[in-house]
Amino acid sequence: MSSDYASVTVPLGFRAAGGRCGIKDSCKPDLALIVSDHPAHIAAVFTTNAVCGAPVTVGKAHVKNGQGRAFVCNSGIANVATGKQGLKDAESMCTAVAKAIGCDPTEVMPFSTGVIGHKLPIDTIANGIGDLAKNLDRGNPADAAAAYSILTTDTVAKPARKSIKIGKATVNLGGIAKGSGMVAPNMATMLGFITTDCDISAPMLRKALTDAVNVDASFNRISVDTDTSTSDTVAVMANGQAGNPPIKEVAANYRKFTQALSELCRDLAYQIIADAEGAEHVMRITVKGAATTKDALKVARAIADSPLVKTAVHGADPNWGRIAMAAGKSGAAVDPEHMTIKLAGHTVFRHGSPTRFDPNAASEDMKRPEVPIDVIVGPGKAHCQVLGCDLSREYIAINADYTT
């Protein structure tokens, strides 16, 4: 893997740190801190799981006023289903950060990821936060430390960055993410932390993030195993240090920024799917010809989530009937006479009838890292794209032994 982890401190006015405070028995890094040195606007999107973690509850409350200074995240323990103590511990993380950097606790968003039902060693974490605050820095090493400290079953860190021109100013965006299993829309255990030095109002930042996570192949268009986590959150801070013309309404500059944010989210989302637990292939599922976008999404998700499709892709078996089955069971309006399926570049089904194709050649093409699945479901104009992955024996092994 590349040694270039430049990400969350690429935008002006941000520092980061990561390290080990003692949560994980493996002695791997387990605590990260990302700080804006200037007041920032903040926005976030959260899991739809009703059994959400204490950090999600606290984060929702803290993000309401649109002002923020820091993200703090521990890995190894999710702080989910931990009752009133869990809420106190999430607030204590914020208080420790606020004390260390000089801000209000409500300007801090807490995050936790890992095993559900365990309580945080909050004193250990608070001490770790104090140590990290002393080591906040800019640059590749700081970004790498933060990126690695948020991981659980991930095998690689997931950094991304992007720069654009708005007016005469260079606007930078950076992000890190974690996620490998328990990943499914909506807000799929996935966390994403994004920083930008763009000058953008809090309402526009909220709209931009909502738009960015819902575009094709972004965070709300990926699925590893159909399980929507209790902790999923993607959050962004914008501190205005780029000096661009302030973005306060939906206009050309807003669209330019949102496009860049969407591309950054797509980059991070792809890295999550490519690093999915036990996976060897990314499935890029494109559905066209649907009556509505909602129908297109139903079909794409049904294909991405089908264990039979996922195992066929893992085995490089061009069993296209499983794709047709998944589309048909999706609940969307599907017209079999219009249906066409292309698997790994091979047209295997056209206008309701099987086609002649070389199964050996198709099988060879299915062994590539990315396997495209293209489906036309009718004469409509709506379309969408979802990323999924294959299902392997390794996925079962990882999750059978997750806590033992």
C-alpha positions in Angstrom: 0.0 0.0 0.0 1.1 3.6 -0.6 2.8 5.3 2.3 0.9 8.5 1.4 -1.8 9.0 4.0 -2.2 12.8 3.6 -5.8 13.5 4.4 -7.5 15.3 7.3 -4.7 17.8 7.9 -4.3 18.8 4.2 -7.0 21.5 4.7 -5.6 24.6 6.4 -6.1 24.9 10.2 -6.5 21.2 11.1 -4.3 19.0 13.2 -4.6 15.3 14.1 -3.1 12.6 16.3 -3.6 8.9 16.9 -2.2 6.2 19.2 -2.7 3.6 21.8 -4.4 4.3 25.1 -5.0 0.6 26.1 -8.4 -0.4 24.9 -7.3 -3.2 22.6 -5.6 -6.3 23.9 -3.8 -6.5 20.6 -1.8 -3.4 21.6 -2.9 -1.8 18.3 -3.7 2.0 18.0 -7.2 2.7 19.5 -7.7 6.4 19.9 -7.8 9.3 17.4 -8.2 13.0 17.7 -8.9 15.6 14.9 -9.0 19.2 15.8 -9.7 22.5 14.0 -7.6 25.3 15.4 -10.4 27.7 14.4 -14.1 27.8 15.0 -15.7 25.5 12.4 -19.1 24.7 11.0 -20.0 21.0 11.4 -22.5 18.6 9.9 -23.1 14.9 10.2 -25.3 12.0 9.0 -26.0 9.1 11.3 -27.1 5.5 11.3 -30.8 4.7 11.0 -30.5 1.7 13.4 -32.8 2.2 16.4 -30.3 0.5 18.7 -27.7 3.3 18.2 -24.6 3.9 20.2 -24.2 6.5 23.0 -21.8 8.5 20.8 -24.5 8.7 18.1 -27.0 10.1 20.6 -24.5 12.6 22.0 -23.3 13.5 18.5 -26.8 14.2 17.3 -27.2 16.7 20.2 -23.9 18.4 19.7 -24.2 18.8 15.9 -27.5 20.7 16.2 -26.0 24.2 16.5 -23.7 23.6 13.5 -20.6 24.6 15.4 -17.6 22.3 16.2 -13.9 22.1 16.9 -13.0 18.4 17.2 -13.7 14.7 16.4 -12.6 12.1 19.0 -12.8 8.4 18.2 -11.9 5.2 20.1 -11.8 1.8 18.5 -12.2 -1.6 20.1 -15.4 -0.9 22.0 -18.5 0.5 20.4 -20.2 2.0 23.5 -23.5 0.6 22.3 -26.3 -0.9 24.6 -24.4 0.5 27.7 -27.3 2.5 29.3 -26.9 5.7 31.1 -23.2 5.0 31.8 -22.5 4.9 28.1 -24.0 8.3 27.6 -22.0 9.7 30.5 -18.8 8.1 29.0 -19.5 9.7 25.6 -20.0 13.1 27.3 -16.8 12.5 29.3 -14.8 12.0 26.1 -16.1 15.4 24.9 -15.2 17.0 28.2 -11.7 15.6 28.1 -11.1 17.0 24.6 -12.6 20.3 25.5 -10.3 20.7 28.5 -7.3 19.7 26.4 -7.9 22.1 23.4 -9.8 24.9 25.1 -13.4 24.7 23.7 -16.9 23.9 24.9 -17.7 20.1 25.2 -20.7 20.6 22.8 -18.1 21.5 20.1 -16.7 18.0 20.3 -18.3 15.0 18.5 -17.5 11.6 20.1 -17.3 8.3 18.1 -16.7 4.7 19.2 -16.4 1.5 17.2 -15.9 -2.1 18.1 -17.7 -4.7 20.2 -21.3 -4.0 21.2 -22.3 -4.2 24.9 -19.0 -3.5 26.5 -18.4 -0.4 28.6 -15.6 2.0 27.9 -12.5 2.3 30.2 -13.3 6.0 30.4 -10.4 7.0 32.7 -7.9 5.3 30.4 -9.5 7.1 27.4 -9.5 10.4 29.1 -5.8 10.1 29.9 -5.2 9.0 26.3 -7.0 12.1 25.0 -4.7 14.3 27.1 -1.7 12.6 25.6 -2.9 12.9 22.1 -3.7 16.6 22.5 -0.1 17.2 23.3 1.0 15.5 20.1 -1.5 17.1 17.6 0.3 17.9 14.4 -0.1 18.4 10.6 1.3 16.2 7.9 1.5 12.7 6.7 2.6 11.0 10.0 -0.3 12.7 11.9 -2.8 11.7 9.3 -1.6 8.1 9.2 -1.7 7.8 13.0 -5.3 9.0 13.1 -6.3 6.8 10.1 -4.9 3.7 11.7 -6.3 4.4 15.2 -9.9 4.2 14.1 -9.7 0.7 12.5 -11.2 -2.6 13.8 -11.3 -5.5 11.4 -10.1 -3.3 8.6 -6.8 -4.5 7.0 -5.7 -1.1 5.7 -6.2 2.6 6.5 -8.5 4.6 4.3 -7.4 8.1 3.5 -8.5 10.5 0.7 -8.0 14.1 -0.2 -9.1 16.6 -2.9 -8.4 20.2 -3.9 -10.5 22.5 -6.0 -10.6 26.2 -6.9 -13.5 28.4 -5.7 -12.9 31.9 -6.9 -9.2 32.5 -6.6 -8.8 30.3 -3.5 -7.7 26.7 -3.3 -10.1 24.8 -1.2 -8.9 21.5 0.3 -10.9 18.5 1.5 -9.5 15.5 3.4 -11.0 12.4 4.9 -10.4 9.1 6.6 -12.8 6.3 7.1 -13.1 2.9 8.7 -15.4 0.0 7.8 -15.0 -3.6 6.7 -18.1 -5.5 8.1 -21.6 -4.7 9.4 -21.9 -2.3 6.5 -25.2 -1.6 4.7 -27.3 1.5 3.8 -28.5 3.6 5.3 -25.3 4.9 6.9 -23.4 1.9 6.7 -19.7 -0.4 11.4 -18.6 2.5 9.2 -17.2 5.9 10.3 -16.1 8.8 8.1 -14.3 12.0 9.2 -14.0 14.8 6.7 -12.2 18.1 7.1 -12.3 21.1 4.7 -11.0 24.7 4.8 -13.9 25.9 2.7 -15.9 28.9 3.9 -19.4 27.5 3.8 -22.4 28.2 6.0 -23.7 25.5 8.4 -27.0 25.0 6.5 -25.2 24.6 3.1 -22.7 22.2 4.7 -25.5 20.0 6.0 -27.1 20.0 2.6 -23.8 19.3 0.8 -23.1 16.3 3.1 -26.6 14.9 2.7 -26.3 15.2 -1.1 -22.8 13.7 -1.1 -23.6 10.5 0.9 -26.5 9.7 -1.3 -24.9 9.9 -4.8 -24.2 6.7 -6.7 -21.4 4.6 -5.2 -21.2 6.8 -2.1 -21.7 5.9 1.6 -25.4 5.2 1.2 -24.9 3.1 -1.9 -22.6 0.4 -0.5 -23.3 -2.9 1.2 -21.0 -5.6 2.6 -23.4 -7.8 4.5 -26.9 -6.1 4.8 -26.3 -5.2 8.5 -26.7 -1.5 9.2 -24.4 -0.7 12.1 -25.3 0.8 15.5 -22.5 3.4 15.2 -22.4 4.6 11.6 -21.6 8.2 11.2 -20.1 10.5 8.6 -19.1 14.0 9.8 -17.5 17.0 8.3 -15.9 20.2 9.7 -15.4 23.3 7.6 -13.3 26.1 9.2 -13.3 28.7 6.4 -9.5 29.1 6.3 -9.2 28.8 2.5 -10.5 32.3 2.0 -12.9 31.4 -0.8 -16.1 33.5 -1.4 -18.4 32.3 1.3 -21.0 29.7 0.2 -24.3 30.7 1.6 -26.8 29.5 -1.1 -27.3 26.9 -3.7 -25.3 28.3 -6.6 -22.3 27.5 -8.8 -19.8 27.5 -6.0 -22.1 25.3 -3.9 -22.4 22.8 -6.7 -18.6 22.8 -7.3 -18.0 22.1 -3.6 -20.7 19.4 -3.4 -19.2 17.7 -6.4 -15.8 17.6 -4.8 -17.3 16.4 -1.5 -19.2 13.7 -3.4 -16.0 12.5 -5.1 -14.2 12.3 -1.8 -17.1 10.3 -0.3 -17.1 7.9 -3.3 -13.3 7.4 -2.8 -13.7 6.5 0.8 -16.8 4.3 0.2 -14.9 2.4 -2.5 -12.0 1.8 -0.1 -14.4 0.4 2.5 -15.9 -2.1 0.0 -12.5 -3.1 -1.4 -11.4 -3.9 2.2 -14.6 -5.7 3.2 -14.2 -8.6 5.5 -12.9 -11.6 3.6 -13.8 -10.0 0.2 -11.7 -10.5 -2.9 -14.0 -8.7 -5.4 -15.9 -5.4 -5.6 -19.3 -5.7 -7.3 -20.3 -2.6 -9.2 -24.0 -2.9 -9.8 -25.6 -0.5 -12.3 -29.3 -0.6 -12.8 -31.0 1.2 -15.6 -34.5 1.4 -17.2 -36.4 1.7 -13.9 -39.6 3.6 -13.5 -38.2 5.5 -10.4 -34.8 5.9 -8.7 -36.4 4.2 -5.7 -37.1 1.1 -7.9 -33.6 1.2 -9.4 -32.1 1.3 -5.9 -34.3 -1.6 -4.7 -33.0 -3.8 -7.5 -29.4 -2.8 -7.1 -29.5 -3.5 -3.3 -31.3 -6.8 -3.8 -28.5 -7.9 -6.1 -25.7 -6.5 -3.9 -27.2 -8.2 -0.8 -28.0 -11.6 -2.3 -25.8 -14.4 -0.7 -26.3 -16.4 -3.9 -25.0 -13.6 -6.1 -22.2 -12.8 -3.7 -21.0 -16.5 -3.5 -21.2 -16.8 -7.3 -19.0 -13.8 -7.7 -16.6 -15.2 -5.2 -16.4 -18.5 -7.1 -16.2 -16.8 -10.5 -19.4 -18.6 -11.5 -21.3 -16.8 -14.3 -24.6 -18.0 -12.9 -26.7 -15.0 -14.1 -30.0 -16.6 -13.1 -29.2 -15.6 -9.5 -29.0 -11.9 -10.7 -32.4 -12.2 -12.4 -33.8 -13.8 -9.3 -32.6 -11.0 -7.0 -34.0 -8.4 -9.3 -37.3 -10.1 -9.4 -37.6 -10.4 -5.6 -36.7 -6.8 -5.0 -40.2 -5.5 -4.9 -39.5 -3.0 -7.7 -41.3 -2.9 -11.0 -39.4 -5.2 -13.2 -40.4 -6.1 -16.8 -38.9 -9.5 -17.7 -39.4 -8.9 -21.4 -37.2 -5.8 -21.3 -34.6 -7.2 -18.8 -31.0 -7.4 -20.0 -28.1 -8.6 -17.9 -24.4 -8.0 -18.5 -22.0 -9.8 -16.2 -18.3 -8.9 -16.2 -18.8 -7.3 -19.6 -20.6 -10.4 -21.1 -24.2 -10.1 -22.2 -25.8 -13.2 -20.7 -29.5 -12.3 -20.9 -31.2 -9.9 -23.4 -34.8 -8.8 -23.6 -36.1 -11.7 -21.5 -34.1 -14.5 -23.2 -30.7 -16.2 -22.5 -27.9 -15.3 -24.9 -25.0 -17.3 -26.3 -21.8 -16.4 -24.4 -18.5 -18.1 -23.5 -18.9 -19.1 -19.8 -15.2 -19.8 -19.5 -14.3 -16.3 -20.7 -16.9 -14.8 -18.4 -15.5 -16.8 -15.5 -12.0 -15.5 -16.2 -13.3 -11.9 -16.3 -15.1 -12.5 -13.0 -11.7 -13.1 -11.3 -10.7 -9.5 -11.7 -10.7 -7.3 -8.6 -13.9 -5.4 -9.8 -16.8 -7.3 -11.3 -19.4 -5.1 -13.1 -23.0 -6.2 -13.1 -25.3 -4.2 -15.4 -29.0 -4.7 -15.4 -31.7 -3.1 -17.5 -35.1 -3.7 -15.8 -37.5 -2.0 -18.2 -38.1 1.0 -20.5 -37.9 3.6 -17.8 -35.3 6.4 -17.4 -34.3 6.0 -13.7 -31.0 4.5 -12.8 -28.6 4.1 -9.9 -25.3 2.4 -8.9 -24.5 0.4 -5.8 -21.2 -1.2 -4.6 -21.2 -4.6 -3.1 -18.6 -7.4 -2.6 -18.3 -11.2 -2.7 -19.0 -13.5 0.2 -16.1 -15.7 1.2 -15.3 -18.4 3.8 -13.0 -15.8 5.4 -15.9 -13.5 6.2 -17.5 -16.4 8.2 -14.2 -17.1 10.0 -13.7 -13.4 11.0 -17.2 -13.0 12.3 -17.4 -16.4 14.0 -14.5 -15.5 16.2 -15.0 -11.8 16.5 -15.3 -11.6 20.3 -13.6 -14.9 21.2 
